[in-house]
Amino acid sequence: MLGSPLTFTRGPDMKNRFMLAPLTNCQSHADGTLSEDEFRWLTMRAEGGFGLTMTCAAHVQAVGQGFPGQLGVWSDAHLPGLTRLADTIRSQGSVSSVQLHHAGNRSPADLIGTTPVCPSDDPQTGARALSAAEVQGLVEDFVLAAERAEQAGFDGVELHGAHGYILCQFFSPELNQRTDAYGGSMENRFRILDEIIAGIRARCRADFMLGVRLSPERFGMQLAEVKQVAERLMTGGDLDYLDMSLWDCFKLPVEEEHHDKSLLEHFVELPRGNTRLGAAGKIRTPAEAQAVMDAGADWVMLGRAAILHHDFPARCLAGGFEPVATPVAPAHLRGEGLSDGFIEYMNNFKGFVATEGA
């Protein structure tokens, strides 16, 4: 089943059920243009057999940058690199997607050179509330970024609504204290996502693929509410896939009242219409990837497993594949297409990178 093609309402078919996760890697240039390191990292994964190759989170406004060396999609100056990237991914038989992102209150002030923004004033981070006009500007910039990705030749985009970044900040009843049409009720808090989706559908071509990433826990998110939104998105007809970032596909929810089933089971049981549903979260081995599929997902998204093996899908489908154990030496990661900057970033994850020479 992992090797079978997957069709979507819009966009090309995936040749298998493996998507590359949108992974932070700090490899692009300071102005958001594509670097050779980022190009090599991504195209190696397309060459390694991923059915869909997704960029890292690419910021849609300069003020929305979340980390150094982040790929940008907020300026036409980014188009040459994005076009080269889309062309090369396609040449390897992989579907291409840009993840559209804005860090919101998680944008470091010293990185963006100004005060970060948030749905509401946030004393903890020093972020200021967006005005009503700025919210409309944010919607427009997400749509413009999608149009830019389309112009560059990508098959689609994914909206990053997870992990406490700006869309998730709007969704959160804890962070979002607005009293206008973008705060208060669940309908209002998710309004910004609905408007971005509507804008992309109105202004991008009819077969442009559109996905959304959600996370059901942390950052003020409540499982029951996220499930309700997930079902609405999947049955609404405007999305081609929903990407659930679960931290760990196999764990029980944080909220004890939902301990009757795993996080993954809570979502695969939902009606999904023609929308494809996939999941990310500690899928490290072929057996774990198959377990996610057996539970009812349409596809699997690999993060650290794809860092360790650029050709994880090809190896998995060939059979007899046992992924390397962590920690791994920097030399192994360099061979898998990681720059020294990316390796340094991965040092933030305990037990992933061994000491040099190990």
C-alpha positions in Angstrom: 0.0 0.0 0.0 2.9 2.4 0.7 4.0 1.9 -2.9 0.6 2.5 -4.5 -0.2 5.8 -6.3 -2.5 8.4 -4.6 -4.9 10.6 -6.5 -6.2 14.0 -5.5 -9.1 16.1 -6.5 -6.6 18.6 -7.9 -3.0 18.3 -8.9 -0.9 15.4 -10.1 -1.0 11.9 -8.5 1.6 10.9 -6.0 3.5 7.9 -7.2 3.6 6.5 -3.6 2.3 7.4 -0.2 5.4 9.2 1.1 5.5 13.0 1.6 8.6 14.9 2.8 7.8 16.9 5.9 8.3 20.7 5.7 11.5 20.8 7.8 13.2 23.8 9.3 16.8 23.7 8.1 18.3 27.3 8.3 20.1 26.8 4.9 18.7 29.6 2.6 20.2 33.0 2.2 19.4 35.9 4.6 17.1 37.5 2.1 15.1 34.4 1.7 16.4 33.4 -1.7 17.2 29.7 -2.4 20.7 28.6 -1.6 22.6 25.7 -3.2 22.5 23.9 0.1 18.7 24.1 0.3 18.4 23.1 -3.4 20.6 20.1 -2.9 18.8 19.0 0.3 15.3 19.1 -1.3 16.2 17.7 -4.7 18.0 14.8 -3.1 14.7 13.8 -1.4 12.8 14.1 -4.7 15.5 11.9 -6.3 15.2 9.5 -3.3 11.6 8.6 -4.2 9.3 10.9 -2.2 5.9 11.1 -3.8 5.6 14.7 -2.7 8.5 17.0 -1.8 7.6 19.9 0.3 9.8 22.9 1.1 10.5 24.1 4.6 8.1 26.6 6.1 8.5 29.6 3.7 7.5 32.9 5.1 4.9 35.1 3.3 5.9 38.4 4.9 9.4 39.6 5.8 8.1 40.3 9.3 7.0 36.7 9.6 10.4 35.1 9.5 10.8 32.6 12.2 14.4 31.4 12.0 17.7 32.4 10.3 18.2 31.1 6.8 14.5 30.6 6.1 13.3 30.3 2.6 11.1 33.2 1.5 8.1 33.4 -0.7 7.1 37.0 0.0 9.0 38.7 -2.9 9.3 38.3 -6.6 13.0 38.2 -6.0 12.5 34.7 -4.7 11.0 33.5 -8.0 14.2 32.4 -9.9 15.3 30.0 -7.1 11.7 28.7 -6.5 11.3 28.1 -10.3 14.6 26.2 -10.5 13.5 24.1 -7.5 10.1 23.3 -8.8 11.5 22.3 -12.2 14.0 19.9 -10.7 11.6 18.3 -8.3 9.2 17.7 -11.2 12.0 16.2 -13.2 12.5 13.5 -10.5 8.8 12.5 -10.7 7.9 14.0 -7.4 4.9 16.4 -6.7 6.1 19.8 -5.4 4.6 22.0 -2.7 5.6 25.1 -0.8 4.6 25.4 2.8 3.3 28.9 3.5 4.2 30.2 6.9 4.3 33.2 9.2 5.8 32.9 12.6 3.8 35.7 14.3 4.8 36.2 17.9 7.5 33.6 17.4 9.4 35.9 15.0 12.6 37.0 16.9 12.7 40.8 17.0 16.4 40.9 16.4 16.0 38.8 13.3 13.1 40.7 11.7 14.4 44.1 12.9 11.0 45.2 14.3 8.3 44.2 16.8 6.7 40.8 16.0 3.0 40.7 15.4 0.2 38.5 16.9 -3.6 38.4 16.8 -3.5 40.1 20.2 -1.0 42.0 22.3 1.3 39.3 23.8 3.3 40.6 26.8 5.2 37.3 27.1 6.9 37.7 23.7 6.5 41.5 23.3 4.4 41.0 20.1 1.8 43.6 19.2 -1.7 43.0 18.0 -2.5 43.2 14.3 -5.0 45.9 13.3 -8.0 44.9 11.3 -6.4 46.2 8.1 -3.2 44.3 8.9 -5.2 41.1 9.2 -6.6 41.7 5.7 -3.1 42.4 4.5 -1.9 39.1 6.0 -4.7 37.2 4.2 -3.7 38.9 1.0 0.0 38.1 1.5 -0.8 34.4 2.0 -2.8 34.4 -1.2 0.0 36.3 -3.1 2.5 33.8 -1.9 0.4 30.9 -3.3 0.2 32.8 -6.6 4.0 33.2 -6.5 4.4 29.5 -5.9 2.1 28.7 -8.8 4.0 31.1 -11.0 7.2 29.3 -10.1 5.7 26.0 -11.3 4.9 24.3 -8.0 2.0 21.9 -8.0 0.5 23.4 -4.9 0.9 24.9 -1.4 0.3 23.9 2.2 -0.9 26.4 4.8 0.9 26.1 8.1 -1.8 26.2 10.7 0.1 24.3 13.3 2.8 24.5 16.0 1.8 27.9 17.5 2.7 30.0 14.4 0.5 32.9 13.4 -2.5 31.0 12.0 -2.5 28.7 15.0 -2.2 31.9 17.2 -5.5 33.0 15.6 -7.1 29.6 16.3 -6.0 29.5 20.0 -8.7 30.8 22.5 -5.8 31.5 24.9 -3.7 33.7 22.6 -6.5 35.2 20.5 -8.3 37.8 22.6 -9.7 39.8 19.6 -13.2 41.2 19.8 -13.7 41.7 16.1 -14.7 39.1 13.4 -11.4 37.3 13.9 -11.8 36.5 17.6 -14.1 34.9 20.1 -16.1 32.1 18.6 -14.5 29.1 16.9 -16.0 30.3 13.6 -14.3 33.7 14.1 -10.9 32.4 15.2 -10.7 30.1 12.1 -12.1 32.8 9.8 -8.6 33.8 8.6 -7.9 30.3 7.4 -11.2 30.2 5.5 -10.5 33.5 3.9 -7.0 32.4 2.8 -8.4 29.2 1.3 -11.1 31.1 -0.5 -8.6 33.5 -1.9 -6.3 30.8 -3.2 -9.2 28.9 -4.8 -10.4 32.1 -6.5 -7.0 33.3 -7.8 -5.0 30.1 -8.5 -5.6 27.7 -11.3 -8.3 25.1 -11.0 -5.9 22.2 -10.6 -3.7 23.9 -8.0 -3.2 21.5 -5.0 -4.0 23.0 -1.6 -3.3 21.4 1.8 -3.5 22.5 5.4 -1.4 21.5 8.4 -3.0 21.4 11.8 -1.8 20.2 15.2 -4.3 19.1 17.8 -2.4 19.8 21.0 -0.2 22.5 22.7 -0.4 26.2 22.0 -3.9 26.4 23.4 -5.4 23.9 21.0 -8.2 21.6 22.1 -8.6 18.2 20.5 -12.4 18.3 20.2 -12.3 21.7 18.5 -9.5 20.7 16.1 -11.4 17.5 15.2 -14.5 19.6 14.4 -12.5 21.9 12.2 -10.6 19.0 10.6 -13.9 17.4 9.6 -15.3 20.7 8.2 -12.2 21.3 6.2 -12.1 17.7 4.8 -15.8 17.7 3.8 -15.9 21.2 2.5 -14.5 20.5 -0.9 -11.8 23.2 -1.1 -8.9 21.1 0.3 -7.0 18.4 -1.4 -5.3 17.0 1.7 -5.1 17.6 5.5 -1.8 17.1 7.1 -2.1 16.3 10.8 1.1 17.0 12.8 0.6 14.7 15.8 4.0 14.9 17.5 3.7 11.1 17.9 1.1 9.3 15.8 0.8 6.5 18.3 0.5 8.3 21.6 -2.7 9.0 23.6 -4.0 12.6 23.6 -2.9 14.9 26.4 -6.6 15.4 27.4 -7.5 12.4 29.6 -11.2 12.5 28.5 -10.0 11.4 25.0 -7.8 8.5 26.1 -10.2 6.0 24.4 -8.0 6.0 21.3 -4.7 7.3 20.0 -4.3 10.7 18.5 -4.1 9.2 15.0 -7.3 7.2 15.5 -9.2 10.3 16.5 -8.6 11.8 13.0 -8.7 8.8 10.7 -12.3 8.1 12.0 -13.6 11.4 10.7 -15.5 11.8 7.5 -13.2 13.2 4.9 -15.1 13.4 1.6 -12.6 13.5 -1.2 -9.9 15.0 0.9 -6.8 12.9 1.6 -5.7 12.6 5.2 -2.1 12.1 6.3 -0.1 12.3 9.5 3.3 13.1 10.8 4.9 12.2 14.1 7.7 9.8 15.0 7.3 7.7 11.9 10.8 6.3 11.8 10.7 2.8 10.3 9.0 1.1 7.4 6.9 -0.8 10.0 5.7 2.4 11.6 4.9 3.9 8.2 2.8 0.8 7.4 1.1 1.0 10.8 -0.1 4.5 10.1 -1.5 3.4 6.7 -3.1 0.4 8.3 -4.8 2.7 10.8 -6.5 4.4 7.9 -4.3 7.3 6.8 -4.0 8.0 3.1 -0.3 8.9 3.2 2.6 9.3 5.7 4.8 12.4 6.2 8.5 11.8 7.2 10.7 14.3 9.0 13.7 13.0 10.8 13.5 9.7 9.0 14.0 11.7 5.8 16.9 13.6 7.2 18.7 10.3 8.0 17.9 8.7 4.6 17.2 10.9 1.6 16.0 7.8 -0.2 13.9 6.3 2.6 10.9 5.7 0.2 13.1 3.9 -2.4 14.8 1.8 0.3 11.5 1.0 2.1 9.7 -0.1 -1.1 12.7 -2.3 -2.1 12.3 -4.2 1.1 14.7 -5.3 3.8 15.5 -1.8 4.9 16.6 -1.0 8.5 17.1 2.7 9.1 20.3 3.8 10.8 20.2 4.3 14.5 20.7 7.7 16.2 22.8 9.4 17.1 24.5 9.6 13.7 27.9 11.2 12.8 27.9 14.6 11.1 29.7 12.8 8.2 26.6 10.6 7.6 24.4 13.7 7.5 26.7 15.5 5.1 26.4 12.5 2.9 22.6 12.8 3.1 22.7 16.4 1.8 22.7 18.4 5.0 24.9 21.5 5.2 27.0 22.3 8.3 24.4 24.9 9.2 21.6 22.3 9.1 23.7 19.8 11.1 24.3 22.5 13.7 20.5 23.1 13.9 19.9 19.4 14.4 22.2 19.5 17.4 19.2 21.1 19.2 17.5 17.7 19.1 19.0 15.6 21.9 20.5 12.3 20.8 20.3 13.0 17.0 23.8 14.1 16.1 26.9 12.3 17.5 30.1 14.2 18.3 32.3 14.8 15.3 34.3 11.7 14.4 32.0 9.3 16.3 
